[in-house]
Amino acid sequence: MSGITTHVLDTAKGRPAAGVPVTLERRTSDATWDLVGRGATDADGRLRDLLKDRALEAGTWRITFEVASYHRAQGVDGFYPEVAVTFVVGDAGAHYHVPLLLSPFGFSTYRGS
């Protein structure tokens, strides 16, 4: 099944990051960004329905995690207010999982499965 999903883990606390606002955008032919979906991570730190009913298309995509509000809710002053991950979808029939490993002063991402 094709699609784009994400999972945010708070590595400083060793648990999923619930309630992180996330937006998904696709770069258009005129190099602007088209908002495709938005939501927030669930109690398990996952967001499974970013595309809603839209079909996945090949092209350049961007997921933005608004982490400042998450850190504030945890009582932490984080360094990064947001994390934007830009990636390429080459096969519209594939599944793209973009996890974020998060701490107040750093982050890491990779293509998951």
PyMOL commands that place a pseudoatom at each C-alpha (Angstrom):
pseudoatom trace, name=CA, resn=MET, resi=1, chain=A, elem=C, hetatm=0, pos=[0.000, 0.000, 0.000]
pseudoatom trace, name=CA, resn=SER, resi=2, chain=A, elem=C, hetatm=0, pos=[1.437, 3.373, -0.969]
pseudoatom trace, name=CA, resn=GLY, resi=3, chain=A, elem=C, hetatm=0, pos=[1.453, 6.380, 1.299]
pseudoatom trace, name=CA, resn=ILE, resi=4, chain=A, elem=C, hetatm=0, pos=[3.451, 8.596, 3.628]
pseudoatom trace, name=CA, resn=THR, resi=5, chain=A, elem=C, hetatm=0, pos=[3.557, 8.017, 7.368]
pseudoatom trace, name=CA, resn=THR, resi=6, chain=A, elem=C, hetatm=0, pos=[5.692, 9.243, 10.237]
pseudoatom trace, name=CA, resn=HIS, resi=7, chain=A, elem=C, hetatm=0, pos=[6.667, 8.342, 13.777]
pseudoatom trace, name=CA, resn=VAL, resi=8, chain=A, elem=C, hetatm=0, pos=[8.279, 10.714, 16.291]
pseudoatom trace, name=CA, resn=LEU, resi=9, chain=A, elem=C, hetatm=0, pos=[10.310, 9.363, 19.195]
pseudoatom trace, name=CA, resn=ASP, resi=10, chain=A, elem=C, hetatm=0, pos=[11.559, 11.558, 22.026]
pseudoatom trace, name=CA, resn=THR, resi=11, chain=A, elem=C, hetatm=0, pos=[15.051, 10.133, 22.537]
pseudoatom trace, name=CA, resn=ALA, resi=12, chain=A, elem=C, hetatm=0, pos=[15.678, 12.272, 25.644]
pseudoatom trace, name=CA, resn=LYS, resi=13, chain=A, elem=C, hetatm=0, pos=[12.693, 10.696, 27.406]
pseudoatom trace, name=CA, resn=GLY, resi=14, chain=A, elem=C, hetatm=0, pos=[12.869, 7.291, 25.717]
pseudoatom trace, name=CA, resn=ARG, resi=15, chain=A, elem=C, hetatm=0, pos=[9.242, 7.311, 24.589]
pseudoatom trace, name=CA, resn=PRO, resi=16, chain=A, elem=C, hetatm=0, pos=[6.962, 8.322, 21.713]
pseudoatom trace, name=CA, resn=ALA, resi=17, chain=A, elem=C, hetatm=0, pos=[6.380, 12.050, 21.197]
pseudoatom trace, name=CA, resn=ALA, resi=18, chain=A, elem=C, hetatm=0, pos=[2.607, 12.519, 21.312]
pseudoatom trace, name=CA, resn=GLY, resi=19, chain=A, elem=C, hetatm=0, pos=[0.875, 15.659, 20.101]
pseudoatom trace, name=CA, resn=VAL, resi=20, chain=A, elem=C, hetatm=0, pos=[3.521, 16.922, 17.670]
pseudoatom trace, name=CA, resn=PRO, resi=21, chain=A, elem=C, hetatm=0, pos=[1.836, 19.007, 14.934]
pseudoatom trace, name=CA, resn=VAL, resi=22, chain=A, elem=C, hetatm=0, pos=[2.861, 17.852, 11.455]
pseudoatom trace, name=CA, resn=THR, resi=23, chain=A, elem=C, hetatm=0, pos=[2.255, 19.232, 7.962]
pseudoatom trace, name=CA, resn=LEU, resi=24, chain=A, elem=C, hetatm=0, pos=[2.835, 17.498, 4.632]
pseudoatom trace, name=CA, resn=GLU, resi=25, chain=A, elem=C, hetatm=0, pos=[3.491, 19.446, 1.431]
pseudoatom trace, name=CA, resn=ARG, resi=26, chain=A, elem=C, hetatm=0, pos=[4.358, 18.608, -2.178]
pseudoatom trace, name=CA, resn=ARG, resi=27, chain=A, elem=C, hetatm=0, pos=[6.513, 20.822, -4.379]
pseudoatom trace, name=CA, resn=THR, resi=28, chain=A, elem=C, hetatm=0, pos=[4.605, 22.023, -7.441]
pseudoatom trace, name=CA, resn=SER, resi=29, chain=A, elem=C, hetatm=0, pos=[5.925, 22.520, -10.968]
pseudoatom trace, name=CA, resn=ASP, resi=30, chain=A, elem=C, hetatm=0, pos=[6.449, 26.241, -10.266]
pseudoatom trace, name=CA, resn=ALA, resi=31, chain=A, elem=C, hetatm=0, pos=[8.608, 25.419, -7.186]
pseudoatom trace, name=CA, resn=THR, resi=32, chain=A, elem=C, hetatm=0, pos=[6.018, 26.452, -4.594]
pseudoatom trace, name=CA, resn=TRP, resi=33, chain=A, elem=C, hetatm=0, pos=[4.630, 24.149, -1.913]
pseudoatom trace, name=CA, resn=ASP, resi=34, chain=A, elem=C, hetatm=0, pos=[1.106, 22.710, -1.949]
pseudoatom trace, name=CA, resn=LEU, resi=35, chain=A, elem=C, hetatm=0, pos=[-0.286, 21.799, 1.488]
pseudoatom trace, name=CA, resn=VAL, resi=36, chain=A, elem=C, hetatm=0, pos=[-1.481, 18.201, 1.258]
pseudoatom trace, name=CA, resn=GLY, resi=37, chain=A, elem=C, hetatm=0, pos=[-2.186, 17.199, 4.831]
pseudoatom trace, name=CA, resn=ARG, resi=38, chain=A, elem=C, hetatm=0, pos=[-1.788, 18.027, 8.480]
pseudoatom trace, name=CA, resn=GLY, resi=39, chain=A, elem=C, hetatm=0, pos=[-2.330, 16.401, 11.806]
pseudoatom trace, name=CA, resn=ALA, resi=40, chain=A, elem=C, hetatm=0, pos=[-0.672, 15.576, 15.107]
pseudoatom trace, name=CA, resn=THR, resi=41, chain=A, elem=C, hetatm=0, pos=[1.072, 12.472, 16.344]
pseudoatom trace, name=CA, resn=ASP, resi=42, chain=A, elem=C, hetatm=0, pos=[-1.013, 10.076, 18.422]
pseudoatom trace, name=CA, resn=ALA, resi=43, chain=A, elem=C, hetatm=0, pos=[-0.160, 8.596, 21.841]
pseudoatom trace, name=CA, resn=ASP, resi=44, chain=A, elem=C, hetatm=0, pos=[2.276, 6.217, 20.120]
pseudoatom trace, name=CA, resn=GLY, resi=45, chain=A, elem=C, hetatm=0, pos=[3.988, 9.147, 18.334]
pseudoatom trace, name=CA, resn=ARG, resi=46, chain=A, elem=C, hetatm=0, pos=[2.565, 8.069, 14.971]
pseudoatom trace, name=CA, resn=LEU, resi=47, chain=A, elem=C, hetatm=0, pos=[0.684, 9.830, 12.212]
pseudoatom trace, name=CA, resn=ARG, resi=48, chain=A, elem=C, hetatm=0, pos=[-0.734, 7.336, 9.752]
pseudoatom trace, name=CA, resn=ASP, resi=49, chain=A, elem=C, hetatm=0, pos=[-3.086, 9.418, 7.587]
pseudoatom trace, name=CA, resn=LEU, resi=50, chain=A, elem=C, hetatm=0, pos=[-1.144, 12.397, 6.228]
pseudoatom trace, name=CA, resn=LEU, resi=51, chain=A, elem=C, hetatm=0, pos=[-2.346, 11.897, 2.644]
pseudoatom trace, name=CA, resn=LYS, resi=52, chain=A, elem=C, hetatm=0, pos=[-5.996, 11.489, 3.657]
pseudoatom trace, name=CA, resn=ASP, resi=53, chain=A, elem=C, hetatm=0, pos=[-7.761, 10.440, 0.423]
pseudoatom trace, name=CA, resn=ARG, resi=54, chain=A, elem=C, hetatm=0, pos=[-5.155, 11.889, -1.953]
pseudoatom trace, name=CA, resn=ALA, resi=55, chain=A, elem=C, hetatm=0, pos=[-3.100, 9.549, -4.124]
pseudoatom trace, name=CA, resn=LEU, resi=56, chain=A, elem=C, hetatm=0, pos=[0.656, 9.525, -3.661]
pseudoatom trace, name=CA, resn=GLU, resi=57, chain=A, elem=C, hetatm=0, pos=[2.510, 11.110, -6.588]
pseudoatom trace, name=CA, resn=ALA, resi=58, chain=A, elem=C, hetatm=0, pos=[6.167, 11.026, -7.578]
pseudoatom trace, name=CA, resn=GLY, resi=59, chain=A, elem=C, hetatm=0, pos=[7.991, 14.248, -6.792]
pseudoatom trace, name=CA, resn=THR, resi=60, chain=A, elem=C, hetatm=0, pos=[9.524, 16.244, -3.976]
pseudoatom trace, name=CA, resn=TRP, resi=61, chain=A, elem=C, hetatm=0, pos=[7.744, 16.274, -0.646]
pseudoatom trace, name=CA, resn=ARG, resi=62, chain=A, elem=C, hetatm=0, pos=[8.285, 17.997, 2.709]
pseudoatom trace, name=CA, resn=ILE, resi=63, chain=A, elem=C, hetatm=0, pos=[7.174, 17.017, 6.202]
pseudoatom trace, name=CA, resn=THR, resi=64, chain=A, elem=C, hetatm=0, pos=[7.428, 19.774, 8.811]
pseudoatom trace, name=CA, resn=PHE, resi=65, chain=A, elem=C, hetatm=0, pos=[7.298, 18.916, 12.500]
pseudoatom trace, name=CA, resn=GLU, resi=66, chain=A, elem=C, hetatm=0, pos=[6.375, 21.869, 14.737]
pseudoatom trace, name=CA, resn=VAL, resi=67, chain=A, elem=C, hetatm=0, pos=[8.432, 20.722, 17.710]
pseudoatom trace, name=CA, resn=ALA, resi=68, chain=A, elem=C, hetatm=0, pos=[8.452, 23.969, 19.747]
pseudoatom trace, name=CA, resn=SER, resi=69, chain=A, elem=C, hetatm=0, pos=[4.947, 23.327, 21.066]
pseudoatom trace, name=CA, resn=TYR, resi=70, chain=A, elem=C, hetatm=0, pos=[5.874, 19.747, 21.961]
pseudoatom trace, name=CA, resn=HIS, resi=71, chain=A, elem=C, hetatm=0, pos=[8.948, 20.875, 23.911]
pseudoatom trace, name=CA, resn=ARG, resi=72, chain=A, elem=C, hetatm=0, pos=[6.949, 23.593, 25.703]
pseudoatom trace, name=CA, resn=ALA, resi=73, chain=A, elem=C, hetatm=0, pos=[4.352, 21.013, 26.722]
pseudoatom trace, name=CA, resn=GLN, resi=74, chain=A, elem=C, hetatm=0, pos=[7.187, 18.911, 28.159]
pseudoatom trace, name=CA, resn=GLY, resi=75, chain=A, elem=C, hetatm=0, pos=[8.510, 21.885, 30.139]
pseudoatom trace, name=CA, resn=VAL, resi=76, chain=A, elem=C, hetatm=0, pos=[11.686, 22.026, 28.053]
pseudoatom trace, name=CA, resn=ASP, resi=77, chain=A, elem=C, hetatm=0, pos=[13.312, 24.862, 26.129]
pseudoatom trace, name=CA, resn=GLY, resi=78, chain=A, elem=C, hetatm=0, pos=[14.230, 23.246, 22.824]
pseudoatom trace, name=CA, resn=PHE, resi=79, chain=A, elem=C, hetatm=0, pos=[16.724, 24.666, 20.338]
pseudoatom trace, name=CA, resn=TYR, resi=80, chain=A, elem=C, hetatm=0, pos=[14.837, 23.885, 17.113]
pseudoatom trace, name=CA, resn=PRO, resi=81, chain=A, elem=C, hetatm=0, pos=[11.328, 25.364, 16.746]
pseudoatom trace, name=CA, resn=GLU, resi=82, chain=A, elem=C, hetatm=0, pos=[10.595, 23.124, 13.759]
pseudoatom trace, name=CA, resn=VAL, resi=83, chain=A, elem=C, hetatm=0, pos=[12.145, 20.310, 11.777]
pseudoatom trace, name=CA, resn=ALA, resi=84, chain=A, elem=C, hetatm=0, pos=[11.556, 20.225, 8.010]
pseudoatom trace, name=CA, resn=VAL, resi=85, chain=A, elem=C, hetatm=0, pos=[12.428, 17.029, 6.145]
pseudoatom trace, name=CA, resn=THR, resi=86, chain=A, elem=C, hetatm=0, pos=[12.441, 17.226, 2.344]
pseudoatom trace, name=CA, resn=PHE, resi=87, chain=A, elem=C, hetatm=0, pos=[12.524, 13.953, 0.424]
pseudoatom trace, name=CA, resn=VAL, resi=88, chain=A, elem=C, hetatm=0, pos=[11.877, 12.495, -3.028]
pseudoatom trace, name=CA, resn=VAL, resi=89, chain=A, elem=C, hetatm=0, pos=[9.134, 10.026, -3.875]
pseudoatom trace, name=CA, resn=GLY, resi=90, chain=A, elem=C, hetatm=0, pos=[10.337, 8.100, -6.902]
pseudoatom trace, name=CA, resn=ASP, resi=91, chain=A, elem=C, hetatm=0, pos=[7.814, 5.259, -6.855]
pseudoatom trace, name=CA, resn=ALA, resi=92, chain=A, elem=C, hetatm=0, pos=[4.239, 6.396, -6.265]
pseudoatom trace, name=CA, resn=GLY, resi=93, chain=A, elem=C, hetatm=0, pos=[3.263, 2.779, -5.586]
pseudoatom trace, name=CA, resn=ALA, resi=94, chain=A, elem=C, hetatm=0, pos=[5.611, 2.467, -2.619]
pseudoatom trace, name=CA, resn=HIS, resi=95, chain=A, elem=C, hetatm=0, pos=[5.199, 3.329, 1.046]
pseudoatom trace, name=CA, resn=TYR, resi=96, chain=A, elem=C, hetatm=0, pos=[7.350, 6.109, 2.519]
pseudoatom trace, name=CA, resn=HIS, resi=97, chain=A, elem=C, hetatm=0, pos=[7.850, 6.146, 6.279]
pseudoatom trace, name=CA, resn=VAL, resi=98, chain=A, elem=C, hetatm=0, pos=[9.765, 9.168, 7.588]
pseudoatom trace, name=CA, resn=PRO, resi=99, chain=A, elem=C, hetatm=0, pos=[10.571, 8.778, 11.301]
pseudoatom trace, name=CA, resn=LEU, resi=100, chain=A, elem=C, hetatm=0, pos=[11.967, 11.584, 13.454]
pseudoatom trace, name=CA, resn=LEU, resi=101, chain=A, elem=C, hetatm=0, pos=[14.195, 10.958, 16.459]
pseudoatom trace, name=CA, resn=LEU, resi=102, chain=A, elem=C, hetatm=0, pos=[13.921, 14.072, 18.582]
pseudoatom trace, name=CA, resn=SER, resi=103, chain=A, elem=C, hetatm=0, pos=[15.623, 15.638, 21.574]
pseudoatom trace, name=CA, resn=PRO, resi=104, chain=A, elem=C, hetatm=0, pos=[15.616, 19.269, 22.755]
pseudoatom trace, name=CA, resn=PHE, resi=105, chain=A, elem=C, hetatm=0, pos=[18.985, 19.984, 21.108]
pseudoatom trace, name=CA, resn=GLY, resi=106, chain=A, elem=C, hetatm=0, pos=[19.119, 17.619, 18.148]
pseudoatom trace, name=CA, resn=PHE, resi=107, chain=A, elem=C, hetatm=0, pos=[17.232, 15.394, 15.764]
pseudoatom trace, name=CA, resn=SER, resi=108, chain=A, elem=C, hetatm=0, pos=[17.786, 12.616, 13.261]
pseudoatom trace, name=CA, resn=THR, resi=109, chain=A, elem=C, hetatm=0, pos=[15.676, 11.141, 10.492]
pseudoatom trace, name=CA, resn=TYR, resi=110, chain=A, elem=C, hetatm=0, pos=[15.859, 8.277, 8.011]
pseudoatom trace, name=CA, resn=ARG, resi=111, chain=A, elem=C, hetatm=0, pos=[13.686, 6.374, 5.562]
pseudoatom trace, name=CA, resn=GLY, resi=112, chain=A, elem=C, hetatm=0, pos=[11.924, 3.748, 7.590]
pseudoatom trace, name=CA, resn=SER, resi=113, chain=A, elem=C, hetatm=0, pos=[9.785, 0.807, 6.582]
for i in range(1, 113): cmd.bond("trace and resi %d" % i, "trace and resi %d" % (i + 1))
show_as sticks, trace
zoom trace
